[in-house]
Amino acid sequence: MDTSRVQPIKLSRVTQVLDRTSCSIIRNVKGLVREGNMITLLESEQGTRRLS
């Protein structure tokens, strides 16, 4: 594998969630996420730890 093209894993935070409810959801995301990207939350667990 050519490691010169591999980017390090970055932790990102979604700052705006469009939802039909007033619930607050916290999710840790691995990978490159930029403003304007859409992500899909595949799990509905309630116990996600905050990143420090």
PDBQT receptor file of N, H, CA, C and O in Angstrom, charges set to zero:
ATOM      1  N   MET A   1       0.844  -1.184   0.000  1.00  0.00    +0.000 N 
ATOM      2  CA  MET A   1       0.000   0.000   0.000  1.00  0.00    +0.000 C 
ATOM      3  C   MET A   1       0.882   1.237   0.000  1.00  0.00    +0.000 C 
ATOM      4  O   MET A   1       1.856   1.308   0.750  1.00  0.00    +0.000 OA
ATOM      5  N   ASP A   2       0.550   2.205  -0.832  1.00  0.00    +0.000 N 
ATOM      6  H   ASP A   2      -0.241   2.147  -1.441  1.00  0.00    +0.000 HD
ATOM      7  CA  ASP A   2       1.308   3.448  -0.933  1.00  0.00    +0.000 C 
ATOM      8  C   ASP A   2       0.881   4.377   0.200  1.00  0.00    +0.000 C 
ATOM      9  O   ASP A   2      -0.209   4.948   0.161  1.00  0.00    +0.000 OA
ATOM     10  N   THR A   3       1.740   4.528   1.210  1.00  0.00    +0.000 N 
ATOM     11  H   THR A   3       2.625   4.064   1.242  1.00  0.00    +0.000 HD
ATOM     12  CA  THR A   3       1.382   5.336   2.383  1.00  0.00    +0.000 C 
ATOM     13  C   THR A   3       1.540   6.830   2.154  1.00  0.00    +0.000 C 
ATOM     14  O   THR A   3       1.158   7.619   3.018  1.00  0.00    +0.000 OA
ATOM     15  N   SER A   4       2.089   7.244   1.018  1.00  0.00    +0.000 N 
ATOM     16  H   SER A   4       2.400   6.603   0.317  1.00  0.00    +0.000 HD
ATOM     17  CA  SER A   4       2.244   8.677   0.762  1.00  0.00    +0.000 C 
ATOM     18  C   SER A   4       0.904   9.338   0.461  1.00  0.00    +0.000 C 
ATOM     19  O   SER A   4       0.783  10.555   0.595  1.00  0.00    +0.000 OA
ATOM     20  N   ARG A   5      -0.097   8.572   0.061  1.00  0.00    +0.000 N 
ATOM     21  H   ARG A   5       0.002   7.583  -0.048  1.00  0.00    +0.000 HD
ATOM     22  CA  ARG A   5      -1.415   9.126  -0.262  1.00  0.00    +0.000 C 
ATOM     23  C   ARG A   5      -2.426   8.964   0.866  1.00  0.00    +0.000 C 
ATOM     24  O   ARG A   5      -3.536   9.488   0.778  1.00  0.00    +0.000 OA
ATOM     25  N   VAL A   6      -2.062   8.256   1.911  1.00  0.00    +0.000 N 
ATOM     26  H   VAL A   6      -1.160   7.831   1.982  1.00  0.00    +0.000 HD
ATOM     27  CA  VAL A   6      -2.987   8.000   3.013  1.00  0.00    +0.000 C 
ATOM     28  C   VAL A   6      -3.069   9.236   3.898  1.00  0.00    +0.000 C 
ATOM     29  O   VAL A   6      -2.051   9.765   4.344  1.00  0.00    +0.000 OA
ATOM     30  N   GLN A   7      -4.306   9.692   4.147  1.00  0.00    +0.000 N 
ATOM     31  H   GLN A   7      -5.133   9.263   3.785  1.00  0.00    +0.000 HD
ATOM     32  CA  GLN A   7      -4.511  10.842   5.021  1.00  0.00    +0.000 C 
ATOM     33  C   GLN A   7      -4.821  10.344   6.426  1.00  0.00    +0.000 C 
ATOM     34  O   GLN A   7      -5.474   9.312   6.584  1.00  0.00    +0.000 OA
ATOM     35  N   PRO A   8      -4.364  11.061   7.447  1.00  0.00    +0.000 N 
ATOM     36  CA  PRO A   8      -4.660  10.636   8.821  1.00  0.00    +0.000 C 
ATOM     37  C   PRO A   8      -6.150  10.779   9.126  1.00  0.00    +0.000 C 
ATOM     38  O   PRO A   8      -6.841  11.596   8.517  1.00  0.00    +0.000 OA
ATOM     39  N   ILE A   9      -6.636   9.983  10.069  1.00  0.00    +0.000 N 
ATOM     40  H   ILE A   9      -6.076   9.320  10.565  1.00  0.00    +0.000 HD
ATOM     41  CA  ILE A   9      -8.039  10.065  10.480  1.00  0.00    +0.000 C 
ATOM     42  C   ILE A   9      -8.241  11.346  11.270  1.00  0.00    +0.000 C 
ATOM     43  O   ILE A   9      -7.485  11.646  12.194  1.00  0.00    +0.000 OA
ATOM     44  N   LYS A  10      -9.267  12.099  10.897  1.00  0.00    +0.000 N 
ATOM     45  H   LYS A  10      -9.881  11.855  10.146  1.00  0.00    +0.000 HD
ATOM     46  CA  LYS A  10      -9.577  13.344  11.593  1.00  0.00    +0.000 C 
ATOM     47  C   LYS A  10     -10.915  13.186  12.296  1.00  0.00    +0.000 C 
ATOM     48  O   LYS A  10     -11.824  12.533  11.782  1.00  0.00    +0.000 OA
ATOM     49  N   LEU A  11     -11.029  13.777  13.454  1.00  0.00    +0.000 N 
ATOM     50  H   LEU A  11     -10.291  14.307  13.871  1.00  0.00    +0.000 HD
ATOM     51  CA  LEU A  11     -12.286  13.780  14.181  1.00  0.00    +0.000 C 
ATOM     52  C   LEU A  11     -13.015  15.069  13.853  1.00  0.00    +0.000 C 
ATOM     53  O   LEU A  11     -12.419  16.145  13.876  1.00  0.00    +0.000 OA
ATOM     54  N   SER A  12     -14.293  14.968  13.549  1.00  0.00    +0.000 N 
ATOM     55  H   SER A  12     -14.777  14.093  13.530  1.00  0.00    +0.000 HD
ATOM     56  CA  SER A  12     -15.072  16.123  13.113  1.00  0.00    +0.000 C 
ATOM     57  C   SER A  12     -16.314  16.264  13.962  1.00  0.00    +0.000 C 
ATOM     58  O   SER A  12     -16.743  15.320  14.626  1.00  0.00    +0.000 OA
ATOM     59  N   ARG A  13     -16.876  17.432  13.933  1.00  0.00    +0.000 N 
ATOM     60  H   ARG A  13     -16.528  18.199  13.394  1.00  0.00    +0.000 HD
ATOM     61  CA  ARG A  13     -18.108  17.710  14.668  1.00  0.00    +0.000 C 
ATOM     62  C   ARG A  13     -19.121  18.323  13.709  1.00  0.00    +0.000 C 
ATOM     63  O   ARG A  13     -18.816  19.292  13.014  1.00  0.00    +0.000 OA
ATOM     64  N   VAL A  14     -20.321  17.761  13.671  1.00  0.00    +0.000 N 
ATOM     65  H   VAL A  14     -20.569  16.973  14.236  1.00  0.00    +0.000 HD
ATOM     66  CA  VAL A  14     -21.405  18.316  12.870  1.00  0.00    +0.000 C 
ATOM     67  C   VAL A  14     -22.006  19.458  13.668  1.00  0.00    +0.000 C 
ATOM     68  O   VAL A  14     -22.384  19.272  14.825  1.00  0.00    +0.000 OA
ATOM     69  N   THR A  15     -22.101  20.635  13.070  1.00  0.00    +0.000 N 
ATOM     70  H   THR A  15     -21.794  20.786  12.131  1.00  0.00    +0.000 HD
ATOM     71  CA  THR A  15     -22.581  21.797  13.815  1.00  0.00    +0.000 C 
ATOM     72  C   THR A  15     -24.052  22.094  13.572  1.00  0.00    +0.000 C 
ATOM     73  O   THR A  15     -24.654  22.867  14.318  1.00  0.00    +0.000 OA
ATOM     74  N   GLN A  16     -24.639  21.502  12.551  1.00  0.00    +0.000 N 
ATOM     75  H   GLN A  16     -24.151  20.874  11.945  1.00  0.00    +0.000 HD
ATOM     76  CA  GLN A  16     -26.050  21.748  12.296  1.00  0.00    +0.000 C 
ATOM     77  C   GLN A  16     -26.711  20.447  11.870  1.00  0.00    +0.000 C 
ATOM     78  O   GLN A  16     -26.221  19.754  10.978  1.00  0.00    +0.000 OA
ATOM     79  N   VAL A  17     -27.816  20.123  12.505  1.00  0.00    +0.000 N 
ATOM     80  H   VAL A  17     -28.214  20.686  13.230  1.00  0.00    +0.000 HD
ATOM     81  CA  VAL A  17     -28.555  18.910  12.181  1.00  0.00    +0.000 C 
ATOM     82  C   VAL A  17     -29.973  19.311  11.801  1.00  0.00    +0.000 C 
ATOM     83  O   VAL A  17     -30.645  20.021  12.548  1.00  0.00    +0.000 OA
ATOM     84  N   LEU A  18     -30.416  18.862  10.659  1.00  0.00    +0.000 N 
ATOM     85  H   LEU A  18     -29.870  18.285  10.052  1.00  0.00    +0.000 HD
ATOM     86  CA  LEU A  18     -31.787  19.114  10.237  1.00  0.00    +0.000 C 
ATOM     87  C   LEU A  18     -32.624  17.917  10.663  1.00  0.00    +0.000 C 
ATOM     88  O   LEU A  18     -32.415  16.801  10.185  1.00  0.00    +0.000 OA
ATOM     89  N   ASP A  19     -33.568  18.152  11.558  1.00  0.00    +0.000 N 
ATOM     90  H   ASP A  19     -33.738  19.058  11.946  1.00  0.00    +0.000 HD
ATOM     91  CA  ASP A  19     -34.346  17.067  12.141  1.00  0.00    +0.000 C 
ATOM     92  C   ASP A  19     -35.768  17.548  12.368  1.00  0.00    +0.000 C 
ATOM     93  O   ASP A  19     -36.017  18.747  12.490  1.00  0.00    +0.000 OA
ATOM     94  N   ARG A  20     -36.683  16.619  12.422  1.00  0.00    +0.000 N 
ATOM     95  H   ARG A  20     -36.480  15.644  12.323  1.00  0.00    +0.000 HD
ATOM     96  CA  ARG A  20     -38.075  16.963  12.660  1.00  0.00    +0.000 C 
ATOM     97  C   ARG A  20     -38.405  17.088  14.136  1.00  0.00    +0.000 C 
ATOM     98  O   ARG A  20     -39.479  17.574  14.493  1.00  0.00    +0.000 OA
ATOM     99  N   THR A  21     -37.497  16.656  14.995  1.00  0.00    +0.000 N 
ATOM    100  H   THR A  21     -36.625  16.261  14.705  1.00  0.00    +0.000 HD
ATOM    101  CA  THR A  21     -37.750  16.729  16.433  1.00  0.00    +0.000 C 
ATOM    102  C   THR A  21     -36.805  17.742  17.064  1.00  0.00    +0.000 C 
ATOM    103  O   THR A  21     -35.916  18.275  16.400  1.00  0.00    +0.000 OA
ATOM    104  N   SER A  22     -37.004  17.996  18.333  1.00  0.00    +0.000 N 
ATOM    105  H   SER A  22     -37.727  17.562  18.871  1.00  0.00    +0.000 HD
ATOM    106  CA  SER A  22     -36.126  18.933  19.036  1.00  0.00    +0.000 C 
ATOM    107  C   SER A  22     -35.063  18.199  19.840  1.00  0.00    +0.000 C 
ATOM    108  O   SER A  22     -34.482  18.780  20.757  1.00  0.00    +0.000 OA
ATOM    109  N   CYS A  23     -34.795  16.935  19.520  1.00  0.00    +0.000 N 
ATOM    110  H   CYS A  23     -35.267  16.463  18.775  1.00  0.00    +0.000 HD
ATOM    111  CA  CYS A  23     -33.802  16.140  20.245  1.00  0.00    +0.000 C 
ATOM    112  C   CYS A  23     -32.391  16.582  19.877  1.00  0.00    +0.000 C 
ATOM    113  O   CYS A  23     -32.134  17.005  18.750  1.00  0.00    +0.000 OA
ATOM    114  N   SER A  24     -31.497  16.480  20.824  1.00  0.00    +0.000 N 
ATOM    115  H   SER A  24     -31.706  16.137  21.739  1.00  0.00    +0.000 HD
ATOM    116  CA  SER A  24     -30.080  16.767  20.593  1.00  0.00    +0.000 C 
ATOM    117  C   SER A  24     -29.341  15.444  20.459  1.00  0.00    +0.000 C 
ATOM    118  O   SER A  24     -29.417  14.596  21.349  1.00  0.00    +0.000 OA
ATOM    119  N   ILE A  25     -28.624  15.262  19.348  1.00  0.00    +0.000 N 
ATOM    120  H   ILE A  25     -28.562  15.950  18.626  1.00  0.00    +0.000 HD
ATOM    121  CA  ILE A  25     -27.902  14.020  19.089  1.00  0.00    +0.000 C 
ATOM    122  C   ILE A  25     -26.421  14.341  18.968  1.00  0.00    +0.000 C 
ATOM    123  O   ILE A  25     -26.038  15.241  18.222  1.00  0.00    +0.000 OA
ATOM    124  N   ILE A  26     -25.584  13.606  19.703  1.00  0.00    +0.000 N 
ATOM    125  H   ILE A  26     -25.895  12.875  20.310  1.00  0.00    +0.000 HD
ATOM    126  CA  ILE A  26     -24.134  13.788  19.633  1.00  0.00    +0.000 C 
ATOM    127  C   ILE A  26     -23.543  12.548  18.997  1.00  0.00    +0.000 C 
ATOM    128  O   ILE A  26     -23.800  11.434  19.454  1.00  0.00    +0.000 OA
ATOM    129  N   ARG A  27     -22.754  12.724  17.947  1.00  0.00    +0.000 N 
ATOM    130  H   ARG A  27     -22.545  13.629  17.576  1.00  0.00    +0.000 HD
ATOM    131  CA  ARG A  27     -22.103  11.604  17.276  1.00  0.00    +0.000 C 
ATOM    132  C   ARG A  27     -20.664  11.973  16.967  1.00  0.00    +0.000 C 
ATOM    133  O   ARG A  27     -20.378  13.094  16.547  1.00  0.00    +0.000 OA
ATOM    134  N   ASN A  28     -19.762  11.026  17.175  1.00  0.00    +0.000 N 
ATOM    135  H   ASN A  28     -19.995  10.115  17.515  1.00  0.00    +0.000 HD
ATOM    136  CA  ASN A  28     -18.370  11.187  16.778  1.00  0.00    +0.000 C 
ATOM    137  C   ASN A  28     -18.228  10.641  15.364  1.00  0.00    +0.000 C 
ATOM    138  O   ASN A  28     -18.715   9.551  15.064  1.00  0.00    +0.000 OA
ATOM    139  N   VAL A  29     -17.565  11.393  14.499  1.00  0.00    +0.000 N 
ATOM    140  H   VAL A  29     -17.170  12.278  14.742  1.00  0.00    +0.000 HD
ATOM    141  CA  VAL A  29     -17.450  11.023  13.092  1.00  0.00    +0.000 C 
ATOM    142  C   VAL A  29     -15.986  10.840  12.748  1.00  0.00    +0.000 C 
ATOM    143  O   VAL A  29     -15.166  11.715  13.026  1.00  0.00    +0.000 OA
ATOM    144  N   LYS A  30     -15.649   9.699  12.140  1.00  0.00    +0.000 N 
ATOM    145  H   LYS A  30     -16.315   8.988  11.914  1.00  0.00    +0.000 HD
ATOM    146  CA  LYS A  30     -14.289   9.469  11.666  1.00  0.00    +0.000 C 
ATOM    147  C   LYS A  30     -14.224   9.834  10.192  1.00  0.00    +0.000 C 
ATOM    148  O   LYS A  30     -15.130   9.520   9.420  1.00  0.00    +0.000 OA
ATOM    149  N   GLY A  31     -13.156  10.491   9.816  1.00  0.00    +0.000 N 
ATOM    150  H   GLY A  31     -12.420  10.746  10.443  1.00  0.00    +0.000 HD
ATOM    151  CA  GLY A  31     -12.959  10.815   8.407  1.00  0.00    +0.000 C 
ATOM    152  C   GLY A  31     -13.142  12.291   8.137  1.00  0.00    +0.000 C 
ATOM    153  O   GLY A  31     -13.443  13.075   9.037  1.00  0.00    +0.000 OA
ATOM    154  N   LEU A  32     -12.957  12.654   6.886  1.00  0.00    +0.000 N 
ATOM    155  H   LEU A  32     -12.712  12.017   6.155  1.00  0.00    +0.000 HD
ATOM    156  CA  LEU A  32     -13.019  14.043   6.466  1.00  0.00    +0.000 C 
ATOM    157  C   LEU A  32     -14.469  14.457   6.246  1.00  0.00    +0.000 C 
ATOM    158  O   LEU A  32     -15.154  13.897   5.390  1.00  0.00    +0.000 OA
ATOM    159  N   VAL A  33     -14.934  15.428   7.013  1.00  0.00    +0.000 N 
ATOM    160  H   VAL A  33     -14.378  15.882   7.709  1.00  0.00    +0.000 HD
ATOM    161  CA  VAL A  33     -16.281  15.965   6.871  1.00  0.00    +0.000 C 
ATOM    162  C   VAL A  33     -16.152  17.465   6.764  1.00  0.00    +0.000 C 
ATOM    163  O   VAL A  33     -15.526  18.110   7.606  1.00  0.00    +0.000 OA
ATOM    164  N   ARG A  34     -16.743  18.014   5.732  1.00  0.00    +0.000 N 
ATOM    165  H   ARG A  34     -17.252  17.490   5.048  1.00  0.00    +0.000 HD
ATOM    166  CA  ARG A  34     -16.698  19.462   5.527  1.00  0.00    +0.000 C 
ATOM    167  C   ARG A  34     -18.100  20.034   5.611  1.00  0.00    +0.000 C 
ATOM    168  O   ARG A  34     -19.089  19.312   5.479  1.00  0.00    +0.000 OA
ATOM    169  N   GLU A  35     -18.175  21.348   5.834  1.00  0.00    +0.000 N 
ATOM    170  H   GLU A  35     -17.372  21.934   5.941  1.00  0.00    +0.000 HD
ATOM    171  CA  GLU A  35     -19.468  22.018   5.894  1.00  0.00    +0.000 C 
ATOM    172  C   GLU A  35     -20.179  21.840   4.561  1.00  0.00    +0.000 C 
ATOM    173  O   GLU A  35     -19.589  22.041   3.499  1.00  0.00    +0.000 OA
ATOM    174  N   GLY A  36     -21.422  21.470   4.625  1.00  0.00    +0.000 N 
ATOM    175  H   GLY A  36     -21.901  21.307   5.487  1.00  0.00    +0.000 HD
ATOM    176  CA  GLY A  36     -22.188  21.225   3.418  1.00  0.00    +0.000 C 
ATOM    177  C   GLY A  36     -22.301  19.750   3.061  1.00  0.00    +0.000 C 
ATOM    178  O   GLY A  36     -23.134  19.381   2.233  1.00  0.00    +0.000 OA
ATOM    179  N   ASN A  37     -21.469  18.889   3.678  1.00  0.00    +0.000 N 
ATOM    180  H   ASN A  37     -20.792  19.189   4.351  1.00  0.00    +0.000 HD
ATOM    181  CA  ASN A  37     -21.559  17.449   3.433  1.00  0.00    +0.000 C 
ATOM    182  C   ASN A  37     -22.769  16.881   4.157  1.00  0.00    +0.000 C 
ATOM    183  O   ASN A  37     -23.178  17.394   5.199  1.00  0.00    +0.000 OA
ATOM    184  N   MET A  38     -23.339  15.819   3.599  1.00  0.00    +0.000 N 
ATOM    185  H   MET A  38     -23.007  15.403   2.753  1.00  0.00    +0.000 HD
ATOM    186  CA  MET A  38     -24.427  15.108   4.256  1.00  0.00    +0.000 C 
ATOM    187  C   MET A  38     -23.882  13.791   4.772  1.00  0.00    +0.000 C 
ATOM    188  O   MET A  38     -23.174  13.086   4.053  1.00  0.00    +0.000 OA
ATOM    189  N   ILE A  39     -24.207  13.453   6.014  1.00  0.00    +0.000 N 
ATOM    190  H   ILE A  39     -24.782  14.025   6.598  1.00  0.00    +0.000 HD
ATOM    191  CA  ILE A  39     -23.796  12.169   6.577  1.00  0.00    +0.000 C 
ATOM    192  C   ILE A  39     -25.039  11.418   7.028  1.00  0.00    +0.000 C 
ATOM    193  O   ILE A  39     -26.073  12.023   7.310  1.00  0.00    +0.000 OA
ATOM    194  N   THR A  40     -24.933  10.115   7.092  1.00  0.00    +0.000 N 
ATOM    195  H   THR A  40     -24.093   9.623   6.862  1.00  0.00    +0.000 HD
ATOM    196  CA  THR A  40     -26.030   9.271   7.544  1.00  0.00    +0.000 C 
ATOM    197  C   THR A  40     -25.646   8.644   8.871  1.00  0.00    +0.000 C 
ATOM    198  O   THR A  40     -24.580   8.040   8.991  1.00  0.00    +0.000 OA
ATOM    199  N   LEU A  41     -26.500   8.781   9.860  1.00  0.00    +0.000 N 
ATOM    200  H   LEU A  41     -27.367   9.272   9.763  1.00  0.00    +0.000 HD
ATOM    201  CA  LEU A  41     -26.270   8.158  11.158  1.00  0.00    +0.000 C 
ATOM    202  C   LEU A  41     -26.837   6.749  11.097  1.00  0.00    +0.000 C 
ATOM    203  O   LEU A  41     -28.050   6.565  10.987  1.00  0.00    +0.000 OA
ATOM    204  N   LEU A  42     -25.958   5.751  11.168  1.00  0.00    +0.000 N 
ATOM    205  H   LEU A  42     -24.973   5.900  11.258  1.00  0.00    +0.000 HD
ATOM    206  CA  LEU A  42     -26.380   4.366  10.997  1.00  0.00    +0.000 C 
ATOM    207  C   LEU A  42     -26.845   3.723  12.291  1.00  0.00    +0.000 C 
ATOM    208  O   LEU A  42     -27.543   2.709  12.250  1.00  0.00    +0.000 OA
ATOM    209  N   GLU A  43     -26.481   4.277  13.431  1.00  0.00    +0.000 N 
ATOM    210  H   GLU A  43     -25.914   5.100  13.464  1.00  0.00    +0.000 HD
ATOM    211  CA  GLU A  43     -26.871   3.711  14.713  1.00  0.00    +0.000 C 
ATOM    212  C   GLU A  43     -27.672   4.738  15.494  1.00  0.00    +0.000 C 
ATOM    213  O   GLU A  43     -27.501   5.943  15.308  1.00  0.00    +0.000 OA
ATOM    214  N   SER A  44     -28.542   4.259  16.363  1.00  0.00    +0.000 N 
ATOM    215  H   SER A  44     -28.681   3.280  16.513  1.00  0.00    +0.000 HD
ATOM    216  CA  SER A  44     -29.378   5.175  17.137  1.00  0.00    +0.000 C 
ATOM    217  C   SER A  44     -29.109   5.055  18.629  1.00  0.00    +0.000 C 
ATOM    218  O   SER A  44     -30.016   5.247  19.439  1.00  0.00    +0.000 OA
ATOM    219  N   GLU A  45     -27.870   4.739  19.000  1.00  0.00    +0.000 N 
ATOM    220  H   GLU A  45     -27.133   4.584  18.342  1.00  0.00    +0.000 HD
ATOM    221  CA  GLU A  45     -27.520   4.631  20.412  1.00  0.00    +0.000 C 
ATOM    222  C   GLU A  45     -27.566   5.998  21.081  1.00  0.00    +0.000 C 
ATOM    223  O   GLU A  45     -27.350   7.024  20.437  1.00  0.00    +0.000 OA
ATOM    224  N   GLN A  46     -27.845   6.000  22.362  1.00  0.00    +0.000 N 
ATOM    225  H   GLN A  46     -28.021   5.166  22.885  1.00  0.00    +0.000 HD
ATOM    226  CA  GLN A  46     -27.902   7.251  23.113  1.00  0.00    +0.000 C 
ATOM    227  C   GLN A  46     -26.600   7.558  23.835  1.00  0.00    +0.000 C 
ATOM    228  O   GLN A  46     -26.425   8.683  24.302  1.00  0.00    +0.000 OA
ATOM    229  N   GLY A  47     -25.680   6.608  23.948  1.00  0.00    +0.000 N 
ATOM    230  H   GLY A  47     -25.823   5.694  23.569  1.00  0.00    +0.000 HD
ATOM    231  CA  GLY A  47     -24.489   6.790  24.773  1.00  0.00    +0.000 C 
ATOM    232  C   GLY A  47     -23.220   7.054  23.994  1.00  0.00    +0.000 C 
ATOM    233  O   GLY A  47     -22.360   6.176  23.922  1.00  0.00    +0.000 OA
ATOM    234  N   THR A  48     -23.070   8.219  23.414  1.00  0.00    +0.000 N 
ATOM    235  H   THR A  48     -23.768   8.933  23.474  1.00  0.00    +0.000 HD
ATOM    236  CA  THR A  48     -21.841   8.593  22.725  1.00  0.00    +0.000 C 
ATOM    237  C   THR A  48     -21.040   9.524  23.625  1.00  0.00    +0.000 C 
ATOM    238  O   THR A  48     -21.588  10.471  24.190  1.00  0.00    +0.000 OA
ATOM    239  N   ARG A  49     -19.734   9.255  23.759  1.00  0.00    +0.000 N 
ATOM    240  H   ARG A  49     -19.289   8.486  23.300  1.00  0.00    +0.000 HD
ATOM    241  CA  ARG A  49     -18.883  10.091  24.608  1.00  0.00    +0.000 C 
ATOM    242  C   ARG A  49     -18.501  11.365  23.866  1.00  0.00    +0.000 C 
ATOM    243  O   ARG A  49     -18.304  11.350  22.651  1.00  0.00    +0.000 OA
ATOM    244  N   ARG A  50     -18.398  12.464  24.603  1.00  0.00    +0.000 N 
ATOM    245  H   ARG A  50     -18.558  12.476  25.591  1.00  0.00    +0.000 HD
ATOM    246  CA  ARG A  50     -17.946  13.726  24.022  1.00  0.00    +0.000 C 
ATOM    247  C   ARG A  50     -16.450  13.676  23.787  1.00  0.00    +0.000 C 
ATOM    248  O   ARG A  50     -15.712  13.092  24.581  1.00  0.00    +0.000 OA
ATOM    249  N   LEU A  51     -16.000  14.285  22.698  1.00  0.00    +0.000 N 
ATOM    250  H   LEU A  51     -16.601  14.759  22.054  1.00  0.00    +0.000 HD
ATOM    251  CA  LEU A  51     -14.572  14.385  22.419  1.00  0.00    +0.000 C 
ATOM    252  C   LEU A  51     -13.996  15.530  23.225  1.00  0.00    +0.000 C 
ATOM    253  O   LEU A  51     -14.619  16.586  23.336  1.00  0.00    +0.000 OA
ATOM    254  N   SER A  52     -12.824  15.338  23.783  1.00  0.00    +0.000 N 
ATOM    255  H   SER A  52     -12.317  14.480  23.693  1.00  0.00    +0.000 HD
ATOM    256  CA  SER A  52     -12.226  16.413  24.583  1.00  0.00    +0.000 C 
ATOM    257  C   SER A  52     -11.238  17.202  23.763  1.00  0.00    +0.000 C 
ATOM    258  O   SER A  52     -10.634  18.149  24.268  1.00  0.00    +0.000 OA
TER     259      SER A  52
